[in-house]
Amino acid sequence: MNQNILVIGAGVAGLACAQHLIKQGYNVKLFEASNRYGGRVKPLIGFSDRHLEAGGQTIHHPDNDYYKMAIEAGAKLEIGGDLVGSIYDPIQKKVITFNEFEDLYEKESQSIEDFINDRFLEDEPVLQRLQKKGYNMEFIHLFYALYGSEYGASIEKIGARAIGRYEFDMPMFVSDYEIENNFHHQNIFDKFFKEAIQIIEYNKQVQSISITNEKVQVQVNNEPNEFLFDYAVCCVPITQLKKLKVDPPFEESRIKQINLVGMDKGGKFFIKLDKKFLEHEEDFFLPKFNHNSLWWDSSSENQSIIIGLLGLSAHNRVMEIGNEEFAKEIVQTINDQYKVDLKVISYHYEDWGNTPFIEGLYSFPMAGIDDNYRQIISAPHQNRLYFAGEAYHPIYYSTIHGAYESGVNAAKKIIK
């Protein structure tokens, strides 16, 4: 093929897109703004004696190509733990199992079903919907976790209508698979994206794109020289898309939807403890914190590890008091509520919110966004500029396999 195609961003979507185009014989360049590939998927090496991912870790559902690639590459996959193993009950002032919570607090435990049933109601922020429907806000830590941190969002921002539609299309934590052997997502990339990885040009930040005379002109790193392509595929996080200068500019309908796609600062906080305290490995557990975070056990046979997915308010707390004090604060709260005596051995914060060229967890729909916003923001621009990444998949956004599929689909649109 004589056509020259630029893929912008070497995350999962960019690697998948570039690999597919290379295999079809196209001339492909792959520009990556940072000095590494993988985007928000990255192994955490050396913290534990077991496999840990610093970013994306779960493979959602087995009925997709990425799951099959993982198996072929050598990953041992097992279905993850319960939705929530235990929760702190602030009314009884003790920890109860989630089964007990469902029996005692039927209304709050059925909030997901309510969001699904109300998915066609007029949109509003999740917090406003919860308050309006009279849920007991003593359990705000449950809502912070399920509708905030799990979506990389703030319940003050994320739309209730979008939550219901997402849960209807892809129920959370159903057939979610975790890698159980000493194996990382990067091993999958290295096996299946070899040719794409070989052509990556690092430290090349695309800052402007101009489409004229059926050509795509790209400026990199504020340099005067420009690159010319037949097509370009933008595979950067939504935070970076909002900074990109595009000419001709996006139509107003697209700009409106892009601005209503949020991506809050946050990250994954890892704490190694002196002993284990949960009954079931990989169970999610919900102490009551005054911030949005979701915690689970990721212990090995010999080490006790807990991991927290931190949303914006939890991230801000880390920025306020520092990593060490935050780890101590988390463990002290667990000690008080779970009636245990845990000590912090070590900790690590993978701060995606302040990682250059990423600057957030993953995309989420803010209140007031259109139901078909993913289709609007992912539509080709001028039939020359295409889009891929977790933010652009119409159903499986915020997932690794969704990012992979969007990259392949963008390549297929060009090939058609």
C-alpha positions as CSV (number, residue, x, y, z in Angstrom):
1,M,0.0,0.0,0.0
2,N,1.3,3.5,-0.9
3,Q,-0.9,5.3,1.7
4,N,0.9,6.8,4.7
5,I,-0.9,6.6,8.0
6,L,0.0,8.1,11.3
7,V,-1.1,6.5,14.6
8,I,-0.9,8.9,17.5
9,G,-0.4,7.3,20.9
10,A,1.1,3.9,21.8
11,G,-1.4,2.7,24.3
12,V,-3.5,-0.4,23.8
13,A,-5.6,1.2,21.0
14,G,-2.7,2.7,19.2
15,L,-0.7,-0.5,19.3
16,A,-3.7,-2.5,18.0
17,C,-4.5,0.0,15.3
18,A,-0.9,0.2,14.1
19,Q,-0.4,-3.6,14.2
20,H,-3.6,-4.2,12.1
21,L,-2.6,-1.6,9.5
22,I,1.0,-2.9,9.3
23,K,-0.3,-6.4,8.7
24,Q,-2.4,-5.1,5.8
25,G,0.6,-3.6,4.2
26,Y,0.2,0.1,4.9
27,N,3.0,2.5,5.6
28,V,2.6,3.3,9.3
29,K,4.2,5.7,11.7
30,L,3.5,5.5,15.4
31,F,4.2,8.6,17.5
32,E,4.2,8.4,21.3
33,A,4.5,11.5,23.4
34,S,6.1,9.7,26.4
35,N,9.1,7.4,26.6
36,R,7.2,4.1,27.0
37,Y,4.4,2.2,25.3
38,G,1.2,0.8,26.9
39,G,-0.5,4.0,28.1
40,R,-2.5,3.3,31.2
41,V,-1.6,-0.4,31.2
42,K,1.7,-0.9,33.0
43,P,3.2,-3.7,35.2
44,L,4.2,-2.9,38.8
45,I,7.5,-4.7,39.2
46,G,9.2,-5.4,42.6
47,F,6.4,-4.4,45.0
48,S,5.1,-7.9,45.6
49,D,6.0,-11.5,44.9
50,R,2.9,-11.9,42.7
51,H,1.7,-10.2,39.5
52,L,0.4,-6.7,40.0
53,E,-0.6,-4.1,37.4
54,A,0.0,-0.4,38.1
55,G,-2.8,0.5,35.7
56,G,-5.6,-1.4,34.0
57,Q,-5.7,-5.0,35.1
58,T,-9.1,-6.7,34.5
59,I,-10.3,-8.4,31.3
60,H,-14.0,-8.0,31.1
61,H,-15.8,-11.1,29.8
62,P,-14.3,-14.0,27.9
63,D,-16.1,-13.3,24.6
64,N,-13.6,-11.0,23.0
65,D,-10.4,-11.2,21.0
66,Y,-8.2,-9.7,23.8
67,Y,-9.2,-12.5,26.2
68,K,-8.2,-15.1,23.6
69,M,-4.9,-13.3,23.0
70,A,-4.2,-13.3,26.7
71,I,-4.8,-17.1,26.9
72,E,-2.6,-17.7,23.9
73,A,0.2,-15.6,25.3
74,G,0.3,-17.6,28.5
75,A,-2.0,-15.8,31.0
76,K,-3.8,-17.8,33.6
77,L,-7.2,-16.1,34.0
78,E,-9.6,-16.6,36.8
79,I,-12.9,-14.9,37.6
80,G,-12.4,-12.1,40.1
81,G,-13.8,-12.0,43.7
82,D,-17.2,-11.0,45.0
83,L,-18.5,-7.6,44.2
84,V,-18.0,-6.6,47.9
85,G,-16.9,-9.1,50.6
86,S,-17.6,-6.8,53.5
87,I,-18.7,-3.3,54.3
88,Y,-18.6,-1.0,57.3
89,D,-22.0,-0.4,58.7
90,P,-22.0,3.1,60.2
91,I,-25.4,2.6,61.7
92,Q,-24.5,-0.5,63.7
93,K,-20.9,0.7,63.9
94,K,-19.4,-2.6,62.8
95,V,-18.3,-4.5,59.7
96,I,-20.8,-6.8,58.2
97,T,-20.8,-9.1,55.1
98,F,-22.4,-7.8,52.0
99,N,-25.0,-10.5,52.2
100,E,-25.9,-9.1,55.6
101,F,-26.0,-5.7,54.1
102,E,-28.4,-6.8,51.4
103,D,-30.7,-8.3,54.1
104,L,-30.6,-5.2,56.3
105,Y,-30.6,-2.4,53.8
106,E,-32.6,-3.6,50.8
107,K,-33.1,-0.2,49.3
108,E,-29.4,0.7,49.2
109,S,-28.4,-2.7,48.0
110,Q,-30.7,-2.5,45.0
111,S,-29.4,0.9,43.9
112,I,-27.8,-0.6,40.7
113,E,-31.2,-2.1,39.7
114,D,-32.8,1.3,40.3
115,F,-30.3,3.0,38.0
116,I,-31.0,0.4,35.3
117,N,-34.8,0.8,35.6
118,D,-34.4,4.6,35.6
119,R,-32.0,4.8,32.6
120,F,-34.5,6.7,30.5
121,L,-35.3,9.4,33.0
122,E,-34.0,12.9,32.6
123,D,-30.3,13.0,33.4
124,E,-28.7,14.4,36.6
125,P,-25.6,13.8,38.6
126,V,-25.5,10.4,40.5
127,L,-25.3,12.1,43.9
128,Q,-28.3,14.2,43.1
129,R,-30.3,11.1,42.0
130,L,-29.3,9.2,45.2
131,Q,-30.4,12.1,47.4
132,K,-33.6,12.6,45.5
133,K,-34.6,9.0,45.8
134,G,-34.0,8.9,49.5
135,Y,-31.1,6.5,49.9
136,N,-29.5,6.5,53.3
137,M,-26.4,8.6,52.7
138,E,-24.7,7.1,55.8
139,F,-23.6,4.5,53.1
140,I,-22.1,7.1,50.9
141,H,-18.9,5.0,51.0
142,L,-20.7,2.4,49.0
143,F,-21.9,4.9,46.4
144,Y,-18.4,6.5,46.3
145,A,-17.0,3.1,45.4
146,L,-19.6,1.7,43.0
147,Y,-20.5,4.8,41.1
148,G,-17.4,7.0,41.7
149,S,-14.1,5.1,41.9
150,E,-15.2,2.1,39.8
151,Y,-16.0,4.5,37.0
152,G,-12.9,6.7,37.6
153,A,-15.4,9.4,38.4
154,S,-16.9,11.6,41.0
155,I,-20.6,11.0,41.9
156,E,-21.0,14.7,41.9
157,K,-20.3,14.7,38.1
158,I,-21.1,11.4,36.5
159,G,-24.5,11.1,34.9
160,A,-27.2,8.8,36.5
161,R,-28.7,8.0,33.0
162,A,-25.3,6.8,31.7
163,I,-24.7,4.6,34.7
164,G,-28.1,2.9,34.1
165,R,-27.4,2.4,30.4
166,Y,-23.9,1.1,31.1
167,E,-25.1,-1.4,33.7
168,F,-27.8,-2.5,31.4
169,D,-25.3,-3.2,28.6
170,M,-22.5,-4.6,30.7
171,P,-23.2,-5.5,34.3
172,M,-20.3,-4.6,36.5
173,F,-18.1,-7.4,37.8
174,V,-19.8,-10.2,35.8
175,S,-17.3,-12.5,34.3
176,D,-14.4,-10.2,35.1
177,Y,-11.1,-12.0,34.7
178,E,-7.9,-11.4,36.6
179,I,-4.4,-12.6,35.6
180,E,-3.3,-15.1,38.3
181,N,0.1,-16.2,37.2
182,N,3.4,-14.2,37.0
183,F,2.3,-12.6,33.8
184,H,1.5,-9.0,32.7
185,H,-0.5,-7.4,30.0
186,Q,2.8,-6.1,28.6
187,N,3.6,-9.8,27.8
188,I,0.5,-9.8,25.6
189,F,1.5,-6.6,23.9
190,D,5.0,-8.0,23.3
191,K,3.7,-11.1,21.6
192,F,0.9,-9.6,19.5
193,F,2.1,-6.1,18.7
194,K,5.7,-6.8,17.8
195,E,5.8,-4.9,14.6
196,A,3.9,-1.9,16.0
197,I,6.3,-1.7,19.0
198,Q,9.3,-1.8,16.7
199,I,8.2,1.4,14.8
200,I,7.3,3.5,17.8
201,E,8.9,7.0,17.7
202,Y,9.1,8.1,21.4
203,N,8.9,11.6,22.8
204,K,6.9,12.9,19.9
205,Q,3.9,14.9,21.1
206,V,1.5,15.8,18.4
207,Q,0.2,19.3,19.1
208,S,-1.7,20.2,16.0
209,I,-3.5,18.5,13.1
210,S,-4.5,20.3,9.9
211,I,-6.5,18.6,7.2
212,T,-6.3,20.2,3.7
213,N,-6.4,18.8,0.1
214,E,-7.1,15.3,1.5
215,K,-3.9,15.3,3.4
216,V,-3.2,15.3,7.2
217,Q,-0.5,17.8,8.3
218,V,0.9,17.2,11.8
219,Q,3.1,19.4,14.0
220,V,5.2,17.7,16.7
221,N,6.9,19.2,19.8
222,N,6.4,22.8,18.5
223,E,9.0,22.1,15.8
224,P,8.7,24.1,12.6
225,N,8.9,21.0,10.4
226,E,5.5,19.2,9.7
227,F,4.7,15.7,8.8
228,L,2.3,14.8,6.0
229,F,0.0,11.7,5.9
230,D,-3.0,10.4,4.1
231,Y,-4.8,9.5,7.3
232,A,-4.2,9.9,11.0
233,V,-5.7,7.9,13.9
234,C,-5.8,9.7,17.3
235,C,-5.4,7.2,20.1
236,V,-4.8,9.6,23.0
237,P,-6.7,9.9,26.3
238,I,-9.7,12.3,26.3
239,T,-7.7,14.8,28.4
240,Q,-5.2,15.1,25.6
241,L,-7.7,15.3,22.8
242,K,-9.2,18.4,24.5
243,K,-5.8,20.1,24.2
244,L,-5.2,19.1,20.5
245,K,-5.5,21.8,17.9
246,V,-7.5,20.6,14.9
247,D,-8.1,22.5,11.7
248,P,-10.8,22.5,10.4
249,P,-12.2,22.5,13.9
250,F,-14.6,19.9,15.2
251,E,-18.3,20.7,14.7
252,E,-20.1,22.1,17.7
253,S,-22.1,18.9,18.4
254,R,-18.8,17.0,18.8
255,I,-17.2,19.6,20.9
256,K,-20.2,19.6,23.3
257,Q,-19.9,15.9,23.8
258,I,-16.1,15.9,24.2
259,N,-16.4,18.5,26.9
260,L,-19.0,16.4,28.7
261,V,-16.7,13.4,28.8
262,G,-14.8,13.6,32.1
263,M,-11.5,12.0,33.2
264,D,-10.7,12.8,36.8
265,K,-7.3,12.7,38.4
266,G,-6.7,9.6,40.4
267,G,-4.6,6.4,40.6
268,K,-3.9,3.1,42.2
269,F,-2.6,3.0,45.8
270,F,-0.8,-0.2,46.9
271,I,-0.2,-1.0,50.6
272,K,1.8,-4.0,51.9
273,L,0.7,-5.0,55.4
274,D,2.3,-7.0,58.1
275,K,-0.5,-9.6,58.0
276,K,-3.7,-10.6,56.3
277,F,-7.1,-9.7,57.7
278,L,-9.7,-10.6,55.1
279,E,-11.3,-14.1,54.8
280,H,-11.3,-14.3,51.0
281,E,-8.6,-13.4,48.6
282,E,-9.5,-10.8,46.0
283,D,-12.6,-9.7,47.8
284,F,-13.6,-6.1,47.6
285,F,-14.1,-4.5,51.0
286,L,-15.6,-1.1,51.9
287,P,-14.4,0.7,55.0
288,K,-15.9,4.1,55.4
289,F,-13.6,6.9,54.2
290,N,-14.5,10.5,53.5
291,H,-13.4,10.2,49.9
292,N,-14.1,8.1,46.8
293,S,-12.0,5.0,46.7
294,L,-12.5,1.3,46.1
295,W,-10.3,-1.3,47.9
296,W,-9.6,-4.9,47.3
297,D,-7.3,-7.6,48.6
298,S,-4.5,-8.8,46.3
299,S,-2.5,-10.9,48.7
300,S,-0.2,-13.7,47.7
301,E,0.5,-16.8,49.8
302,N,3.2,-15.0,51.7
303,Q,2.3,-11.3,51.5
304,S,-0.6,-9.2,52.5
305,I,-1.4,-6.6,49.8
306,I,-4.4,-4.3,49.5
307,I,-5.0,-2.0,46.5
308,G,-7.2,1.1,46.3
309,L,-8.5,2.7,43.1
310,L,-8.5,6.3,44.1
311,G,-11.0,8.8,42.6
312,L,-10.6,12.6,42.6
313,S,-11.3,13.3,46.3
314,A,-9.0,10.4,47.5
315,H,-6.3,11.6,45.1
316,N,-6.6,15.1,46.4
317,R,-6.1,13.7,49.9
318,V,-2.9,12.0,48.8
319,M,-1.7,15.3,47.3
320,E,-2.6,17.1,50.6
321,I,-0.8,14.8,53.1
322,G,1.6,12.7,51.0
323,N,1.9,9.0,50.3
324,E,3.2,7.9,53.7
325,E,0.6,9.7,55.7
326,F,-2.2,8.5,53.4
327,A,-1.2,4.9,53.7
328,K,-1.1,5.3,57.5
329,E,-4.5,7.0,57.5
330,I,-6.1,4.2,55.4
331,V,-4.7,1.5,57.6
332,Q,-5.7,3.3,60.8
333,T,-9.3,3.5,59.5
334,I,-9.3,-0.2,58.7
335,N,-7.9,-1.0,62.1
336,D,-10.6,1.1,63.8
337,Q,-13.5,-0.3,61.8
338,Y,-12.4,-3.9,61.3
339,K,-11.1,-4.3,64.8
340,V,-7.6,-5.4,63.7
341,D,-4.1,-4.3,64.3
342,L,-2.4,-3.9,60.9
343,K,0.9,-2.1,60.2
344,V,2.1,-0.6,57.0
345,I,5.2,-2.3,55.6
346,S,5.5,-0.4,52.4
347,Y,3.3,1.6,49.9
348,H,3.3,2.8,46.3
349,Y,1.0,5.3,44.6
350,E,0.7,5.0,40.8
351,D,-0.4,8.6,40.1
352,W,-2.1,8.6,36.7
353,G,-3.6,12.0,37.4
354,N,-0.2,13.6,37.3
355,T,1.4,11.3,34.6
356,P,2.3,13.5,31.6
357,F,0.3,12.9,28.5
358,I,-2.4,10.9,30.4
359,E,-3.5,13.1,33.4
360,G,-6.4,10.9,34.7
361,L,-7.9,7.5,35.3
362,Y,-10.3,6.8,32.5
363,S,-13.3,8.4,30.8
364,F,-16.7,8.8,32.2
365,P,-19.9,10.5,31.0
366,M,-21.0,13.6,32.9
367,A,-24.6,14.5,33.5
368,G,-26.3,16.0,30.5
369,I,-24.4,14.1,27.9
370,D,-26.2,12.5,24.9
371,D,-27.0,8.8,25.0
372,N,-25.0,8.3,21.8
373,Y,-22.1,10.5,22.7
374,R,-19.5,7.7,22.1
375,Q,-20.6,7.4,18.5
376,I,-20.4,11.2,18.1
377,I,-16.9,11.7,19.5
378,S,-15.5,8.6,17.6
379,A,-16.9,9.5,14.2
380,P,-14.2,10.3,11.5
381,H,-13.4,13.9,11.1
382,Q,-13.2,15.1,7.4
383,N,-12.8,11.4,6.5
384,R,-9.1,11.8,7.3
385,L,-8.8,11.8,11.1
386,Y,-10.0,8.8,13.0
387,F,-10.3,8.0,16.8
388,A,-9.6,5.1,19.0
389,G,-9.1,4.4,22.7
390,E,-11.1,3.4,25.7
391,A,-13.1,6.6,25.6
392,Y,-14.3,5.9,22.1
393,H,-15.8,2.4,22.4
394,P,-19.6,2.6,22.2
395,I,-20.2,0.0,24.9
396,Y,-17.0,-1.3,26.5
397,Y,-15.4,2.1,27.4
398,S,-13.0,2.2,30.3
399,T,-11.8,-1.3,29.5
400,I,-8.6,-2.8,28.0
401,H,-10.5,-5.0,25.5
402,G,-12.7,-2.0,24.6
403,A,-9.5,0.0,23.8
404,Y,-8.1,-2.9,21.8
405,E,-11.3,-3.3,19.8
406,S,-11.6,0.4,19.1
407,G,-8.1,0.4,17.7
408,V,-8.8,-2.5,15.3
409,N,-12.1,-0.9,14.3
410,A,-10.5,2.4,13.4
411,A,-8.0,0.6,11.2
412,K,-10.8,-1.3,9.5
413,K,-12.6,2.0,8.7
414,I,-9.5,3.2,6.9
415,I,-9.1,-0.1,5.0
416,K,-12.7,-0.4,3.9
